[in-house]
Amino acid sequence: MIFKNRKEAGKLLAKQLSYYKETKNILVLGVPRGGVVVAKEVAEYLNAPLDIVVTRKIGHPLEPEYAIAAVDENGDVVKDAGILSEYERYIKTDAKLQRAEIKRRLKAYRGADTPSDFKDKICIIVDDGIATGLTTLSAIRFVMSKSPAKVVLAVPMILKDIIEKLKSEVDELIYLEEPVLFYAIGAFYEDFPQVEDREVVNILKHKNIF
């Protein structure tokens, strides 16, 4: 399936989560930036509040688009199991830079970089697609560390090879497409523009819990 855009993907994804509609203590968590556009549709359909969970990819020094690790709001790092020890110093250095960007985004989107309260909530983490899964894994573990009642991962598409890995990390995994191979998440969308900070802020302004 090729989605028209993130909005359509969010509407289709929301229908797969219809049994959570009107459920108490639901919290939809968009992964900025693109995931927030998808999450907005899910939150509106479920009549649930929308928040964000921010993690950042640490790219390979020679191929920045290829993730070898990811860092969360606390500075905790998730690494590719096959990463060479020679990259440890690079990962540690870049993690500090990425954490600073996380704080910037939290302040820009929320107005503060203080963490949200996920305790005893059913948290539905939403992104626009998953490739390596490292930033998603980082987001999952960050949310799990906050004592939620349940963690659900919901995405329009996820690489087939990492389904089992992420399924073992959450209480429930919902997805629409599971390609065996792809080169970019945008290949599954007709329209896949870069989402700017302003759009994320505007979405959260109308649907946030802060």
Backbone as a chain_set.jsonl record, in Angstrom:
{"seq": "MIFKNRKEAGKLLAKQLSYYKETKNILVLGVPRGGVVVAKEVAEYLNAPLDIVVTRKIGHPLEPEYAIAAVDENGDVVKDAGILSEYERYIKTDAKLQRAEIKRRLKAYRGADTPSDFKDKICIIVDDGIATGLTTLSAIRFVMSKSPAKVVLAVPMILKDIIEKLKSEVDELIYLEEPVLFYAIGAFYEDFPQVEDREVVNILKHKNIF", "coords": {"N": [[0.838, -1.197, 0.0], [0.511, 2.199, -0.838], [0.582, 5.187, 0.797], [-1.379, 8.155, 0.646], [-0.609, 10.47, 2.015], [0.808, 11.57, 5.188], [-1.362, 12.184, 6.783], [-3.507, 10.645, 5.762], [-2.433, 8.116, 6.293], [-2.434, 8.186, 9.065], [-5.186, 8.257, 9.632], [-6.019, 5.758, 8.664], [-4.515, 4.1, 10.293], [-5.552, 4.743, 12.77], [-8.073, 3.532, 12.731], [-7.426, 0.907, 13.136], [-6.992, 0.914, 15.762], [-9.334, 1.241, 17.037], [-10.625, 0.003, 19.19], [-9.658, 1.219, 21.396], [-10.965, 3.541, 21.65], [-12.334, 6.217, 23.419], [-11.337, 5.163, 25.749], [-10.208, 5.374, 29.096], [-7.39, 7.154, 30.435], [-5.739, 7.047, 28.193], [-2.984, 7.932, 26.171], [-1.66, 9.459, 23.44], [1.372, 9.359, 21.766], [3.338, 11.172, 19.726], [6.137, 10.81, 17.548], [8.398, 13.199, 16.914], [9.657, 14.569, 13.755], [7.717, 13.974, 11.784], [6.095, 11.872, 12.762], [4.307, 13.09, 14.467], [2.363, 14.259, 12.911], [0.997, 12.032, 11.927], [0.209, 10.945, 14.37], [-1.576, 12.867, 15.305], [-3.943, 12.398, 13.88], [-4.628, 9.913, 14.885], [-4.987, 10.497, 17.617], [-7.161, 12.267, 17.49], [-9.179, 10.627, 16.44], [-9.426, 8.712, 18.455], [-10.209, 10.302, 20.456], [-8.353, 11.256, 22.314], [-5.73, 12.663, 24.38], [-2.812, 14.328, 23.053], [0.662, 13.95, 23.013], [4.264, 14.147, 23.012], [7.174, 12.127, 22.303], [10.543, 12.363, 22.362], [13.304, 11.348, 20.587], [16.634, 10.862, 19.3], [18.432, 10.094, 16.38], [21.679, 8.641, 16.028], [23.874, 8.911, 13.623], [25.875, 6.906, 11.349], [29.34, 7.677, 11.137], [30.377, 7.842, 8.543], [28.201, 7.488, 6.94], [25.764, 9.315, 7.513], [22.933, 9.094, 7.41], [22.396, 6.528, 8.066], [21.464, 4.833, 10.858], [23.26, 4.113, 13.804], [22.956, 4.18, 16.427], [20.866, 5.527, 19.079], [19.503, 8.187, 21.052], [17.819, 9.172, 24.078], [15.573, 11.422, 25.93], [16.681, 11.42, 28.463], [19.298, 10.998, 27.998], [20.099, 8.434, 27.71], [21.477, 5.785, 25.823], [20.816, 3.747, 23.005], [22.233, 1.153, 21.218], [23.267, -0.214, 18.033], [23.57, -3.66, 17.871], [25.664, -4.759, 16.458], [27.646, -2.877, 16.269], [30.895, -1.499, 15.901], [33.554, -1.385, 18.312], [35.268, 0.726, 18.004], [33.758, 2.91, 17.415], [32.675, 3.847, 19.716], [33.543, 6.154, 21.172], [32.865, 8.155, 19.378], [30.068, 7.83, 19.311], [29.423, 8.482, 21.954], [30.179, 11.183, 22.034], [28.552, 12.315, 20.019], [26.073, 11.747, 21.058], [25.775, 13.585, 23.122], [25.498, 15.943, 21.676], [23.147, 15.391, 20.285], [21.375, 15.108, 22.381], [21.225, 17.695, 23.261], [19.87, 18.792, 21.116], [17.47, 17.464, 21.423], [16.527, 18.643, 23.79], [16.219, 21.233, 22.831], [14.166, 20.861, 20.984], [12.085, 19.963, 22.648], [11.626, 22.245, 24.196], [10.867, 23.979, 22.171], [8.559, 22.753, 21.182], [6.942, 22.115, 23.416], [7.362, 24.175, 25.162], [8.775, 23.833, 27.366], [11.387, 21.774, 28.741], [10.838, 19.739, 30.441], [10.016, 16.405, 31.483], [7.102, 14.499, 30.474], [4.252, 13.101, 32.217], [3.864, 9.768, 32.291], [2.977, 7.792, 33.868], [0.984, 5.048, 34.785], [-0.583, 5.264, 32.526], [-2.063, 4.36, 29.352], [-0.001, 4.211, 26.854], [0.319, 5.158, 23.549], [2.554, 4.916, 21.143], [3.417, 6.636, 18.258], [4.644, 6.731, 14.949], [5.775, 7.777, 11.633], [6.801, 5.719, 10.198], [9.045, 2.882, 10.286], [12.421, 2.082, 10.073], [15.368, 1.198, 10.721], [14.783, 0.943, 13.387], [16.023, 1.794, 15.714], [15.715, 4.435, 16.833], [13.07, 4.244, 17.482], [13.101, 2.127, 19.318], [14.545, 3.361, 21.327], [12.694, 5.325, 22.075], [10.6, 3.704, 23.007], [11.775, 2.413, 25.242], [12.322, 4.605, 26.828], [9.739, 5.546, 27.441], [8.742, 3.262, 28.727], [10.279, 3.332, 31.02], [8.979, 5.093, 32.601], [6.906, 4.004, 34.012], [4.329, 3.242, 32.724], [0.892, 2.092, 32.24], [0.539, 0.491, 30.07], [2.162, -0.098, 26.942], [1.822, 0.705, 23.616], [2.804, 0.268, 20.295], [2.342, 1.912, 17.31], [2.309, 2.071, 13.868], [2.341, 3.135, 10.4], [3.962, 1.691, 8.601], [6.501, -0.853, 8.805], [9.713, -2.261, 8.746], [9.979, -5.607, 7.867], [11.907, -7.326, 9.011], [12.441, -6.337, 11.563], [10.229, -6.557, 13.114], [9.689, -8.625, 15.065], [11.66, -8.055, 16.937], [10.925, -5.516, 17.969], [8.354, -6.066, 18.802], [8.73, -7.594, 21.038], [9.392, -5.717, 22.865], [7.251, -4.158, 23.53], [3.795, -3.94, 24.68], [1.91, -4.236, 22.773], [1.814, -4.318, 19.232], [1.001, -2.523, 16.405], [0.531, -2.351, 12.95], [0.38, -1.379, 9.463], [1.636, -1.996, 7.045], [4.276, -4.228, 6.068], [7.006, -4.217, 4.703], [9.544, -6.156, 3.032], [11.883, -5.172, 2.096], [13.185, -1.912, 1.696], [14.127, 1.42, 0.676], [13.697, 3.925, 1.687], [11.52, 5.541, 4.005], [9.802, 7.391, 2.927], [9.187, 6.334, 0.457], [6.848, 5.003, 0.665], [4.858, 6.777, 0.591], [2.864, 9.021, -1.292], [2.984, 11.738, -1.065], [5.344, 13.239, 0.804], [6.436, 15.418, 2.512], [9.01, 17.349, 4.187], [8.588, 17.831, 7.613], [8.168, 20.728, 9.442], [9.294, 22.517, 12.41], [7.37, 24.433, 13.117], [4.927, 23.375, 12.22], [4.626, 21.159, 13.89], [4.425, 22.435, 16.381], [2.026, 23.868, 15.995], [0.189, 21.771, 15.73], [0.344, 20.535, 18.265], [-0.484, 22.627, 19.836], [-3.192, 22.73, 19.498], [-4.014, 20.28, 20.34], [-2.844, 19.399, 22.678], [-1.649, 18.39, 26.028], [-0.455, 19.937, 27.866]], "CA": [[0.0, 0.0, 0.0], [1.166, 3.503, -0.846], [-0.295, 6.154, 1.439], [-1.425, 9.457, -0.021], [0.217, 11.355, 2.842], [0.819, 11.16, 6.597], [-2.716, 12.327, 7.324], [-4.259, 9.444, 5.39], [-1.851, 6.993, 7.034], [-2.911, 8.3, 10.438], [-6.606, 7.889, 9.679], [-6.1, 4.305, 8.493], [-3.931, 3.5, 11.49], [-6.489, 4.976, 13.877], [-9.156, 2.546, 12.667], [-6.912, -0.34, 13.698], [-6.917, 1.114, 17.212], [-10.674, 1.699, 17.42], [-11.047, -0.566, 20.475], [-9.193, 2.105, 22.467], [-11.74, 4.779, 21.592], [-12.969, 6.64, 24.67], [-10.725, 4.499, 26.9], [-9.599, 6.312, 30.031], [-5.935, 7.117, 30.627], [-5.022, 6.876, 26.927], [-2.127, 9.048, 25.786], [-1.014, 9.223, 22.147], [2.69, 9.993, 21.745], [3.923, 11.284, 18.402], [7.595, 10.945, 17.477], [8.665, 14.307, 15.988], [8.561, 15.481, 13.51], [6.679, 13.368, 10.957], [5.188, 11.032, 13.523], [3.296, 13.911, 15.133], [1.277, 14.446, 11.939], [0.246, 10.775, 11.954], [-0.36, 10.804, 15.717], [-2.707, 13.793, 15.437], [-5.142, 11.726, 13.368], [-4.941, 8.846, 15.84], [-5.501, 11.124, 18.838], [-8.491, 12.816, 17.224], [-10.111, 9.51, 16.268], [-9.617, 8.056, 19.749], [-10.587, 11.337, 21.423], [-7.321, 11.137, 23.345], [-4.738, 13.742, 24.366], [-1.61, 14.103, 22.25], [1.921, 14.415, 23.577], [5.388, 13.741, 22.175], [8.344, 11.484, 22.892], [11.605, 12.801, 21.462], [14.589, 10.649, 20.57], [17.429, 11.307, 18.157], [19.328, 9.127, 15.749], [23.11, 8.895, 15.909], [24.202, 8.304, 12.342], [27.227, 6.405, 11.101], [30.198, 8.816, 10.772], [30.596, 7.893, 7.094], [26.875, 7.507, 6.316], [24.933, 9.916, 8.562], [21.531, 8.685, 7.357], [22.294, 5.169, 8.597], [21.529, 4.898, 12.322], [24.019, 3.098, 14.534], [22.548, 4.323, 17.823], [19.856, 6.56, 19.306], [19.554, 8.703, 22.42], [16.523, 9.687, 24.515], [15.564, 12.666, 26.703], [17.536, 11.271, 29.642], [20.68, 10.797, 27.583], [20.367, 6.998, 27.599], [21.786, 5.432, 24.438], [20.562, 2.402, 22.484], [23.184, 0.962, 20.122], [23.191, -1.375, 17.155], [24.334, -4.748, 18.492], [26.85, -5.09, 15.674], [28.507, -1.711, 16.094], [32.292, -1.707, 16.275], [33.979, -0.678, 19.522], [35.994, 1.94, 17.621], [32.809, 4.013, 17.291], [32.133, 4.172, 21.032], [33.821, 7.553, 21.518], [32.052, 8.968, 18.465], [28.682, 7.743, 19.774], [29.323, 9.233, 23.208], [30.263, 12.613, 21.707], [27.373, 12.737, 19.258], [24.91, 11.636, 21.941], [25.662, 14.86, 23.839], [24.972, 16.92, 20.721], [21.76, 15.045, 19.985], [20.555, 15.382, 23.559], [21.003, 19.145, 23.252], [18.817, 19.012, 20.124], [16.23, 16.985, 22.047], [16.09, 19.69, 24.71], [15.755, 22.354, 22.013], [12.863, 20.512, 20.421], [11.094, 19.933, 23.72], [11.295, 23.634, 24.534], [10.161, 24.566, 21.032], [7.247, 22.132, 21.009], [6.167, 22.148, 24.653], [7.606, 25.389, 25.92], [9.621, 23.417, 28.491], [12.02, 20.487, 28.449], [10.536, 18.801, 31.52], [9.35, 15.205, 30.962], [5.672, 14.33, 30.726], [3.897, 12.042, 33.16], [3.29, 8.615, 31.603], [2.656, 6.797, 34.891], [-0.346, 4.419, 34.797], [-1.32, 5.587, 31.304], [-1.89, 3.506, 28.177], [0.736, 5.079, 25.932], [0.369, 4.686, 22.163], [3.642, 5.594, 20.44], [3.108, 6.678, 16.824], [5.605, 7.355, 14.038], [5.308, 7.655, 10.249], [7.399, 4.526, 9.621], [10.222, 2.413, 11.019], [13.435, 1.436, 9.236], [16.295, 0.425, 11.562], [14.116, 0.692, 14.658], [16.798, 2.238, 16.877], [15.082, 5.585, 17.487], [11.815, 3.733, 18.046], [13.463, 1.361, 20.51], [14.913, 4.357, 22.329], [11.441, 5.93, 22.543], [9.877, 2.687, 23.778], [12.422, 2.198, 26.54], [12.142, 5.823, 27.621], [8.366, 5.536, 27.955], [8.646, 2.146, 29.669], [10.952, 3.694, 32.269], [8.105, 6.012, 33.339], [5.848, 3.205, 34.655], [2.995, 3.314, 32.117], [0.073, 0.895, 32.419], [0.698, -0.318, 28.867], [2.776, 0.619, 25.825], [1.432, 0.222, 22.294], [3.52, 0.892, 19.187], [1.463, 1.916, 16.139], [2.961, 2.724, 12.728], [1.807, 2.731, 9.098], [4.812, 0.662, 8.004], [7.672, -1.26, 9.572], [10.521, -3.262, 8.054], [9.594, -6.937, 8.353], [12.978, -7.942, 9.799], [12.551, -5.848, 12.943], [8.941, -6.692, 13.8], [9.796, -9.448, 16.271], [12.514, -7.357, 17.901], [10.168, -4.458, 18.636], [7.176, -6.665, 19.433], [9.133, -8.086, 22.359], [9.654, -4.566, 23.731], [5.997, -3.463, 23.836], [2.656, -4.798, 25.004], [1.135, -4.449, 21.55], [2.371, -3.687, 18.034], [0.017, -2.384, 15.337], [1.111, -1.781, 11.734], [-0.424, -1.594, 8.265], [2.473, -2.589, 6.011], [5.524, -4.823, 6.549], [7.864, -4.509, 3.553], [10.749, -6.95, 3.263], [13.022, -4.322, 1.762], [12.889, -0.586, 1.16], [15.27, 2.326, 0.77], [13.325, 5.117, 2.442], [10.132, 5.538, 4.46], [9.054, 8.219, 1.993], [8.784, 5.552, -0.714], [5.511, 4.478, 0.916], [3.944, 7.916, 0.578], [2.849, 9.828, -2.511], [3.395, 13.077, -0.644], [6.095, 13.04, 2.051], [7.27, 16.608, 2.716], [9.66, 17.499, 5.486], [7.733, 18.51, 8.586], [8.932, 21.757, 10.142], [8.953, 22.736, 13.815], [6.142, 25.231, 13.23], [3.767, 22.5, 12.058], [4.511, 20.368, 15.117], [3.932, 23.346, 17.419], [0.617, 24.156, 15.722], [-0.596, 20.568, 16.031], [0.299, 20.349, 19.715], [-1.2, 23.764, 20.42], [-4.622, 22.452, 19.431], [-4.361, 18.942, 20.823], [-1.887, 18.936, 23.685], [-2.106, 18.204, 27.404], [0.461, 20.642, 28.76]], "C": [[0.875, 1.25, 0.0], [0.176, 4.505, -0.259], [-0.253, 7.484, 0.692], [-0.52, 10.445, 0.702], [0.155, 10.866, 4.289], [-0.572, 11.222, 7.218], [-3.556, 11.096, 7.007], [-3.752, 8.232, 6.167], [-2.345, 6.995, 8.478], [-4.361, 7.878, 10.587], [-6.783, 6.375, 9.559], [-5.576, 3.578, 9.729], [-4.895, 3.607, 12.67], [-7.604, 3.934, 13.903], [-8.722, 1.196, 13.238], [-6.817, -0.285, 15.22], [-8.28, 1.486, 17.793], [-11.14, 1.162, 18.77], [-10.529, 0.239, 21.667], [-10.006, 3.398, 22.531], [-12.481, 5.009, 22.904], [-12.419, 5.924, 25.905], [-10.061, 5.54, 27.803], [-8.089, 6.095, 30.098], [-5.144, 6.789, 29.361], [-4.188, 8.129, 26.663], [-1.428, 8.677, 24.485], [0.276, 10.027, 22.104], [3.255, 9.998, 20.33], [5.43, 11.425, 18.494], [7.906, 12.039, 16.459], [9.751, 13.962, 14.969], [7.397, 14.79, 12.796], [5.66, 12.541, 11.708], [4.082, 11.808, 14.21], [2.099, 14.14, 14.207], [0.382, 13.205, 11.908], [-0.487, 10.635, 13.289], [-1.568, 11.706, 15.934], [-4.004, 13.12, 14.998], [-5.589, 10.616, 14.317], [-5.58, 9.427, 17.093], [-6.92, 11.657, 18.638], [-9.529, 11.705, 17.111], [-10.433, 8.844, 17.606], [-10.126, 9.015, 20.82], [-9.65, 11.296, 22.63], [-6.37, 12.325, 23.278], [-3.499, 13.331, 23.575], [-0.398, 14.715, 22.932], [3.029, 13.961, 22.626], [6.403, 12.952, 22.991], [9.474, 11.719, 21.893], [12.874, 11.976, 21.653], [15.34, 11.108, 19.323], [18.356, 10.197, 17.677], [20.775, 9.59, 15.844], [23.546, 8.152, 14.652], [25.638, 7.822, 12.261], [28.103, 7.576, 10.653], [30.448, 8.949, 9.269], [29.288, 7.933, 6.308], [25.868, 8.008, 7.347], [23.471, 9.481, 8.57], [21.314, 7.289, 7.927], [22.498, 5.193, 10.11], [22.357, 3.759, 12.905], [23.684, 3.14, 16.025], [21.454, 5.387, 17.898], [19.907, 6.957, 20.773], [18.195, 9.289, 22.794], [16.678, 10.952, 25.355], [16.493, 12.615, 27.906], [19.014, 11.157, 29.293], [21.06, 9.332, 27.492], [20.489, 6.616, 26.125], [21.458, 3.97, 24.147], [21.453, 2.244, 21.265], [22.863, -0.273, 19.291], [24.099, -2.453, 17.745], [25.629, -5.058, 17.75], [27.838, -3.949, 15.515], [29.92, -1.981, 16.616], [32.674, -0.852, 17.477], [34.693, 0.632, 19.196], [35.072, 3.158, 17.487], [32.26, 4.476, 18.639], [32.342, 5.644, 21.401], [32.982, 8.495, 20.658], [30.596, 8.996, 18.934], [28.481, 8.58, 21.036], [29.32, 10.736, 22.95], [29.003, 13.093, 21.005], [26.111, 12.669, 20.11], [24.691, 12.936, 22.717], [25.059, 15.931, 22.933], [23.488, 16.661, 20.445], [20.844, 15.294, 21.178], [20.26, 16.877, 23.665], [19.895, 19.489, 22.254], [17.467, 18.537, 20.662], [15.67, 18.055, 22.979], [15.556, 20.899, 23.946], [14.358, 22.079, 21.479], [11.774, 20.497, 21.493], [10.664, 21.344, 24.109], [10.492, 24.288, 23.422], [8.734, 24.039, 20.936], [6.352, 22.279, 22.232], [6.254, 23.479, 25.388], [8.458, 25.111, 27.142], [10.219, 22.064, 28.156], [11.819, 19.48, 29.577], [9.771, 17.603, 30.962], [7.87, 15.161, 31.302], [5.449, 13.175, 31.694], [3.196, 10.907, 32.411], [2.802, 7.549, 32.588], [1.189, 6.369, 34.832], [-1.198, 4.765, 33.577], [-1.082, 4.519, 30.229], [-1.277, 4.397, 27.106], [0.818, 4.446, 24.548], [1.409, 5.513, 21.423], [3.4, 5.491, 18.936], [4.225, 7.364, 16.045], [5.096, 7.161, 12.614], [5.909, 6.452, 9.529], [8.647, 4.15, 10.396], [11.151, 1.659, 10.081], [14.366, 0.582, 10.1], [15.683, 0.09, 12.915], [14.845, 1.211, 15.883], [16.165, 3.432, 17.589], [13.758, 5.168, 18.124], [12.081, 2.969, 19.333], [13.836, 2.297, 21.656], [13.663, 4.996, 22.931], [10.665, 4.961, 23.428], [10.471, 2.549, 25.174], [12.315, 3.424, 27.437], [10.75, 5.836, 28.248], [8.192, 4.437, 28.998], [9.255, 2.493, 31.027], [10.094, 4.592, 33.155], [6.871, 5.321, 33.924], [4.452, 3.379, 34.049], [2.209, 2.039, 32.417], [0.301, -0.075, 31.261], [1.364, 0.536, 27.797], [2.408, -0.078, 24.518], [2.261, 0.975, 21.258], [2.638, 0.777, 17.951], [2.103, 2.719, 15.013], [2.33, 2.267, 11.415], [2.632, 1.63, 8.439], [6.051, 0.413, 8.848], [8.408, -2.343, 8.787], [10.282, -4.632, 8.692], [10.631, -7.543, 9.299], [13.022, -7.493, 11.255], [11.244, -5.951, 13.73], [9.075, -7.457, 15.111], [10.616, -8.759, 17.356], [11.72, -6.309, 18.674], [8.931, -5.003, 19.34], [7.5, -7.135, 20.846], [9.347, -6.954, 23.363], [8.374, -3.865, 24.189], [4.902, -4.464, 24.2], [1.844, -5.134, 23.765], [1.784, -3.687, 20.401], [1.318, -3.707, 16.933], [0.698, -1.754, 14.128], [0.231, -2.141, 10.544], [0.355, -2.311, 7.166], [3.769, -3.11, 6.616], [6.422, -5.203, 5.37], [9.101, -5.312, 3.946], [11.986, -6.093, 3.042], [12.53, -2.97, 1.273], [14.076, 0.326, 1.421], [14.974, 3.582, 1.581], [11.857, 5.034, 2.828], [9.257, 6.318, 3.489], [8.583, 7.481, 0.755], [7.375, 4.991, -0.557], [4.46, 5.581, 0.988], [4.022, 8.634, -0.764], [3.384, 11.225, -2.207], [4.047, 12.96, 0.732], [7.022, 14.23, 2.296], [7.944, 16.599, 4.079], [8.735, 18.289, 6.4], [8.596, 19.484, 9.385], [8.454, 21.895, 11.592], [7.615, 23.455, 13.972], [4.893, 24.359, 13.121], [3.543, 21.654, 13.308], [3.926, 21.22, 16.242], [2.443, 23.621, 17.231], [-0.281, 22.968, 16.039], [-0.759, 20.412, 17.539], [-0.49, 21.454, 20.411], [-2.703, 23.483, 20.482], [-5.016, 21.116, 20.049], [-3.452, 18.478, 21.951], [-2.481, 18.855, 25.086], [-1.311, 19.066, 28.377], [-0.246, 21.76, 29.517]], "O": [[1.853, 1.341, 0.743], [-0.938, 4.65, -0.761], [0.789, 7.881, 0.172], [0.247, 11.171, 0.069], [-0.485, 9.853, 4.574], [-0.914, 10.409, 8.076], [-4.239, 10.564, 7.882], [-4.543, 7.419, 6.644], [-2.638, 5.943, 9.045], [-4.723, 7.216, 11.56], [-7.597, 5.782, 10.267], [-6.134, 2.564, 10.149], [-5.03, 2.675, 13.463], [-8.03, 3.503, 14.975], [-9.541, 0.437, 13.757], [-6.592, -1.299, 15.88], [-8.365, 1.988, 18.914], [-11.964, 1.795, 19.431], [-10.908, -0.021, 22.809], [-9.751, 4.25, 23.382], [-13.158, 4.122, 23.424], [-12.976, 6.062, 26.994], [-9.426, 6.475, 27.318], [-7.588, 4.998, 29.849], [-4.013, 6.31, 29.44], [-4.641, 9.248, 26.905], [-0.689, 7.694, 24.432], [0.278, 11.228, 22.373], [3.609, 8.947, 19.796], [5.946, 12.076, 19.402], [7.702, 11.837, 15.262], [10.652, 13.174, 15.255], [6.236, 14.989, 13.153], [4.488, 12.508, 11.336], [3.027, 11.248, 14.507], [0.958, 14.207, 14.665], [-0.843, 13.318, 11.867], [-1.657, 10.253, 13.329], [-2.487, 11.345, 16.67], [-5.036, 13.252, 15.657], [-6.784, 10.409, 14.524], [-6.59, 8.916, 17.576], [-7.774, 11.515, 19.514], [-10.637, 11.834, 17.632], [-11.575, 8.461, 17.857], [-10.435, 8.609, 21.94], [-10.078, 11.3, 23.784], [-6.222, 12.933, 22.218], [-3.186, 12.148, 23.448], [-0.436, 15.864, 23.374], [2.744, 13.444, 21.546], [6.482, 13.091, 24.212], [9.381, 11.327, 20.73], [13.438, 11.921, 22.746], [14.747, 11.674, 18.404], [18.968, 9.475, 18.464], [21.062, 10.783, 15.752], [23.58, 6.922, 14.622], [26.504, 8.274, 13.01], [27.649, 8.398, 9.856], [30.703, 10.049, 8.778], [29.265, 8.358, 5.152], [25.189, 7.205, 7.988], [22.83, 9.496, 9.621], [20.185, 6.909, 8.237], [23.579, 5.535, 10.588], [22.177, 2.595, 12.548], [24.074, 2.255, 16.787], [21.155, 6.059, 16.911], [20.303, 6.166, 21.629], [17.496, 9.837, 21.942], [17.778, 11.491, 25.479], [17.032, 13.64, 28.324], [19.876, 11.211, 30.17], [22.218, 9.01, 27.225], [19.705, 7.064, 25.289], [21.776, 3.077, 24.932], [21.442, 3.092, 20.372], [22.272, -1.238, 19.775], [25.255, -2.189, 18.076], [26.583, -5.561, 18.344], [28.769, -4.039, 14.714], [30.097, -2.62, 17.653], [32.18, 0.263, 17.641], [34.719, 1.547, 20.02], [35.541, 4.296, 17.451], [31.456, 5.407, 18.689], [31.421, 6.302, 21.885], [32.458, 9.498, 21.143], [29.965, 10.053, 18.953], [27.489, 9.296, 21.166], [28.554, 11.477, 23.567], [28.45, 14.139, 21.345], [25.181, 13.449, 19.904], [23.551, 13.34, 22.943], [24.221, 16.724, 23.362], [22.683, 17.591, 20.381], [19.678, 15.649, 21.009], [19.181, 17.276, 24.103], [19.077, 20.371, 22.512], [16.436, 19.15, 20.382], [14.472, 18.339, 22.955], [14.57, 21.514, 24.352], [13.482, 22.943, 21.514], [10.663, 20.972, 21.258], [9.48, 21.604, 24.325], [9.56, 25.051, 23.678], [7.807, 24.794, 20.642], [5.154, 22.535, 22.108], [5.35, 23.859, 26.132], [8.826, 26.031, 27.873], [9.642, 21.294, 27.388], [12.539, 18.486, 29.664], [8.955, 17.769, 30.055], [7.44, 15.727, 32.307], [6.35, 12.377, 31.951], [2.065, 11.068, 31.952], [2.272, 6.518, 32.174], [0.28, 7.199, 34.829], [-2.414, 4.575, 33.601], [-0.04, 3.865, 30.203], [-1.96, 5.238, 26.523], [1.323, 3.334, 24.393], [1.172, 6.68, 21.112], [3.201, 4.399, 18.404], [4.693, 8.437, 16.424], [4.104, 6.465, 12.399], [5.568, 6.188, 8.376], [9.24, 4.984, 11.079], [10.741, 0.728, 9.388], [14.173, -0.629, 10.201], [16.023, -0.927, 13.52], [14.333, 1.083, 16.995], [16.084, 3.445, 18.817], [13.376, 5.68, 19.176], [11.37, 3.142, 20.323], [13.484, 2.053, 22.811], [13.578, 5.186, 24.144], [10.138, 5.347, 24.471], [9.746, 2.567, 26.169], [12.227, 3.302, 28.659], [10.601, 6.105, 29.44], [7.567, 4.655, 30.036], [8.799, 2.005, 32.061], [10.429, 4.829, 34.316], [5.902, 5.986, 34.289], [3.493, 3.637, 34.776], [2.79, 1.024, 32.803], [0.263, -1.293, 31.436], [1.158, 1.748, 27.747], [2.644, -1.273, 24.338], [2.4, 2.195, 21.343], [2.228, -0.323, 17.58], [2.406, 3.9, 15.178], [1.838, 1.142, 11.321], [2.079, 0.74, 7.794], [6.58, 1.31, 9.504], [7.779, -3.241, 8.227], [10.375, -4.785, 9.91], [10.272, -8.198, 10.277], [13.583, -8.194, 12.098], [11.159, -5.49, 14.868], [8.622, -6.985, 16.154], [10.308, -8.864, 18.543], [11.83, -6.224, 19.897], [8.507, -4.462, 20.361], [6.653, -7.084, 21.738], [9.469, -7.197, 24.563], [8.405, -3.07, 25.128], [5.068, -5.673, 24.045], [1.179, -6.168, 23.701], [2.244, -2.559, 20.57], [0.804, -4.766, 16.569], [1.372, -0.732, 14.261], [-0.559, -3.083, 10.603], [-0.202, -3.136, 6.441], [4.304, -2.522, 7.556], [6.58, -6.387, 5.072], [9.631, -5.166, 5.048], [13.005, -6.264, 3.712], [11.561, -2.895, 0.516], [14.919, 0.046, 2.272], [15.887, 4.224, 2.1], [11.04, 4.516, 2.066], [8.105, 5.953, 3.253], [7.673, 7.947, 0.069], [6.771, 4.55, -1.535], [3.322, 5.348, 1.394], [5.108, 8.833, -1.309], [4.133, 11.807, -2.991], [3.381, 12.623, 1.711], [8.244, 14.08, 2.29], [7.496, 15.922, 5.004], [8.168, 19.303, 5.994], [9.629, 19.103, 9.935], [7.363, 21.451, 11.948], [6.824, 23.123, 14.855], [3.917, 24.574, 13.839], [2.406, 21.456, 13.734], [3.037, 20.774, 16.967], [1.682, 23.609, 18.199], [-1.385, 23.14, 16.556], [-1.864, 20.184, 18.031], [-1.094, 21.226, 21.459], [-3.395, 23.936, 21.394], [-6.198, 20.845, 20.258], [-3.303, 17.274, 22.16], [-3.642, 19.198, 25.31], [-1.476, 18.937, 29.59], [0.38, 22.457, 30.315]]}, "num_chains": 1, "name": "protein.A"}
